Amino acid sequence: MLKKWVTGALICAHLSVFALEINQASEAELDSIKGMGPAMTRKVLIARAEKPFANWKDLMLRVSGIGKAKAQHFSDQGVLVNGQSFP
C-alpha cells in the first residue's frame, strides 16, 4: 500500500514539474520550451501583455507561427493555456 502511495505521489510531482501555464510563464521559462525560440517568446509576451490568452485558439490567432502542430508539440511538453492542454 505504501509503495503504491509513494509511486502515485512521485508521478504527480513529476507531472506538476513539467506543467507550464503560458499566461504566467517567465521569458526564461518560455525560452526553455523546445520549439519556442526567442522570437516566438517575444511574440507571446507582447500578445500576453495586451491580455491573457483565453484558450489555445486565442493563442494561435494572436501569435503568428503557432498553428495546430506547434500547439500540440507545446502541449505535449506540458504547456497549458488557462490550465488546459491542447485538445
C-alpha positions in Angstrom: 0.0 0.0 0.0 2.8 2.4 0.9 4.6 1.6 -2.3 1.5 2.5 -4.4 1.1 5.8 -2.5 4.7 6.8 -3.0 4.6 5.8 -6.7 1.4 7.9 -7.1 3.0 10.9 -5.3 6.1 10.7 -7.4 4.0 10.6 -10.6 2.0 13.7 -9.5 5.2 15.5 -8.6 6.8 14.7 -11.9 3.7 15.9 -13.9 3.5 19.2 -11.9 7.2 20.0 -12.6 6.5 19.9 -16.3 3.3 21.9 -16.4 3.8 25.4 -17.6 1.0 27.9 -17.8 1.7 30.2 -20.7 -0.2 33.1 -19.1 2.2 33.0 -16.2 5.5 31.8 -17.6 8.5 34.0 -17.5 10.6 34.8 -20.5 13.2 32.2 -19.4 10.6 29.5 -19.0 9.1 30.2 -22.4 12.6 30.1 -24.0 13.1 26.7 -22.4 10.2 25.2 -24.3 11.5 23.1 -27.2 10.5 24.8 -30.5 9.6 28.2 -28.9 12.8 30.2 -29.5 13.5 33.8 -28.6 11.5 35.3 -31.5 8.3 33.4 -30.6 8.8 34.1 -26.9 8.8 37.8 -27.7 5.6 37.4 -29.7 3.9 35.5 -26.8 5.0 38.1 -24.3 3.8 41.1 -26.4 0.4 39.5 -27.1 0.0 38.4 -23.4 0.8 42.0 -22.3 -2.4 43.1 -24.0 -4.5 40.5 -22.3 -4.1 36.9 -21.1 -4.8 34.1 -23.6 -8.3 32.7 -23.1 -7.6 29.3 -24.7 -5.4 27.6 -27.3 -7.5 29.0 -30.2 -6.9 32.5 -28.9 -3.1 31.8 -28.6 -3.0 30.5 -32.1 -4.9 33.5 -33.5 -2.8 36.1 -31.7 0.7 34.6 -32.1 1.9 34.0 -35.6 3.8 30.8 -36.0 1.7 28.8 -33.6 -0.6 26.5 -35.5 -2.2 23.2 -34.6 1.0 21.2 -35.0 3.1 23.6 -32.9 0.3 23.9 -30.3 0.2 20.1 -30.0 4.0 20.0 -29.7 4.0 22.6 -26.9 1.1 20.8 -25.1 2.9 17.5 -25.2 5.7 19.2 -23.3 3.3 20.3 -20.6 2.4 23.8 -21.8 -1.1 24.8 -20.6 -3.4 27.7 -21.7 -5.7 28.7 -18.8 -5.0 25.3 -17.3 -5.9 23.3 -20.4 -3.9 21.1 -22.6 -4.3 21.4 -26.4 -7.5 19.5 -27.3 
